[in-house]
Amino acid sequence: MNTGPSDGGSTITVTGNGFLTTPFCQFDGSNTLGTSVSSTTVQCITPSHTAASVFVSVSNNGVDYPTSSVLYTFYGI
Protein backbone atom coordinates (compact mmCIF):
# COMPACT_ATOMS: atom_id res chain seq x y z
CA MET A 1 0.00 0.00 0.00
CA ASN A 2 1.19 3.52 -0.79
CA THR A 3 1.21 5.94 2.12
CA GLY A 4 2.32 9.50 2.80
CA PRO A 5 1.74 12.53 5.00
CA SER A 6 -1.51 14.49 4.82
CA ASP A 7 0.36 17.72 4.00
CA GLY A 8 1.12 16.27 0.54
CA GLY A 9 4.26 16.66 -1.54
CA SER A 10 5.08 12.94 -1.81
CA THR A 11 5.92 11.43 -5.20
CA ILE A 12 4.14 8.22 -6.13
CA THR A 13 4.60 6.08 -9.22
CA VAL A 14 1.61 4.68 -11.11
CA THR A 15 2.07 2.02 -13.78
CA GLY A 16 -0.32 1.17 -16.59
CA ASN A 17 -0.26 1.64 -20.33
CA GLY A 18 -0.99 4.26 -22.98
CA PHE A 19 0.06 7.28 -20.92
CA LEU A 20 0.70 10.43 -22.96
CA THR A 21 3.23 13.19 -22.33
CA THR A 22 0.98 15.29 -20.06
CA PRO A 23 -0.98 12.97 -17.77
CA PHE A 24 -3.30 14.05 -14.98
CA CYS A 25 -3.51 12.38 -11.58
CA GLN A 26 -6.71 12.35 -9.56
CA PHE A 27 -6.68 11.92 -5.79
CA ASP A 28 -10.19 11.50 -4.38
CA GLY A 29 -11.61 13.87 -7.02
CA SER A 30 -8.76 16.41 -6.87
CA ASN A 31 -6.83 16.71 -10.16
CA THR A 32 -3.10 17.42 -10.34
CA LEU A 33 -0.64 17.35 -13.23
CA GLY A 34 1.48 14.23 -13.45
CA THR A 35 4.87 13.63 -15.00
CA SER A 36 5.20 11.07 -17.77
CA VAL A 37 8.21 8.82 -17.26
CA SER A 38 7.22 6.52 -20.15
CA SER A 39 4.08 5.28 -21.89
CA THR A 40 3.66 2.85 -18.96
CA THR A 41 4.79 4.95 -15.97
CA VAL A 42 3.56 8.23 -14.47
CA GLN A 43 4.75 10.05 -11.37
CA CYS A 44 2.23 12.01 -9.31
CA ILE A 45 2.81 14.51 -6.50
CA THR A 46 0.28 14.08 -3.72
CA PRO A 47 -1.86 17.09 -2.79
CA SER A 48 -2.68 17.91 0.82
CA HIS A 49 -5.60 15.85 2.10
CA THR A 50 -7.13 14.88 5.41
CA ALA A 51 -5.93 11.57 6.82
CA ALA A 52 -7.78 8.89 4.83
CA SER A 53 -7.37 6.19 2.20
CA VAL A 54 -8.28 7.43 -1.29
CA PHE A 55 -8.18 6.14 -4.83
CA VAL A 56 -5.67 7.54 -7.35
CA SER A 57 -6.35 7.37 -11.09
CA VAL A 58 -4.42 8.66 -14.11
CA SER A 59 -5.96 10.27 -17.20
CA ASN A 60 -4.52 11.56 -20.46
CA ASN A 61 -7.02 14.41 -20.73
CA GLY A 62 -7.93 15.28 -17.12
CA VAL A 63 -11.59 14.40 -17.72
CA ASP A 64 -11.92 10.70 -18.51
CA TYR A 65 -10.52 8.59 -15.67
CA PRO A 66 -10.46 4.79 -15.77
CA THR A 67 -12.36 2.72 -13.26
CA SER A 68 -9.13 1.03 -12.20
CA SER A 69 -7.13 2.91 -9.61
CA VAL A 70 -4.48 2.64 -6.93
CA LEU A 71 -5.20 2.97 -3.20
CA TYR A 72 -3.20 5.67 -1.39
CA THR A 73 -3.36 6.43 2.33
CA PHE A 74 -2.74 9.90 3.74
CA TYR A 75 -1.71 9.81 7.38
CA GLY A 76 -1.85 12.64 9.90
CA ILE A 77 1.35 14.37 10.89
N, C-alpha and C positions, 0 to 999 in steps of 0.2 A: 504494500500500500504506500502511496505517496503522501507525505506529510510535510507541513511547514508552518511557520508562525502566521498568526492572524494579521500582522501588520503588512504582509505581502512582501514582494521583492525576491522571492525564490524562483529559480529557474527549474522548470520541469521539462522532460522530453517525452513527446508523444509520437508513437510510431503508427504507421498505417500505409496507405498508398495513394498516389495521385495528387499529392500536395503541390500547389503552385508556388510561385516565388513570393507572394504576399499573403500568407495564411492568417486567419483570425482564430483566436482561442476564446472559448466561452466558458466562464466559471459561474455556474449557478445563475445564468441569464445575463451576466456582465461580460461584454465583449472587450477583448484587448488584441492588439496586433501581435502576431507571432513572428518568429524568424524561421525561414526555411533553411534547413541544413541539407536536405536532399528531397527527392520526390517521395521518400518514405519516412522522413523524420522532420519534426517541427519542434522548436523550443518555444516555450511560453513562460512569461514572467507572471507570477501570481499577483493579483490585486489584493488590497486589504479586504478582509472579510471577517465576520464574527466567527468564533470557534464553531466549526461544524464540518461534516463530510458533505462534499458537493461533487457533482459530475462535471467533467471537463470534456468538451468536444472541440474539434477543429473543423473549420470551414474555409473554402477557397474564396468565397464572396462575402462573408460576414452576415449572410442571411439564412442560407440553407445549411443547417447542421445535421449531421447523421444521427441516427438513433443510438449508435454505438458510442460509448464514451468511457472515460477513465475516472475512477474514483480518487478524489484528493481530499485530504483532511487538514483543515486549518485548526491549529491549536492555540489556545490563549497564551499570552506571554506575560 
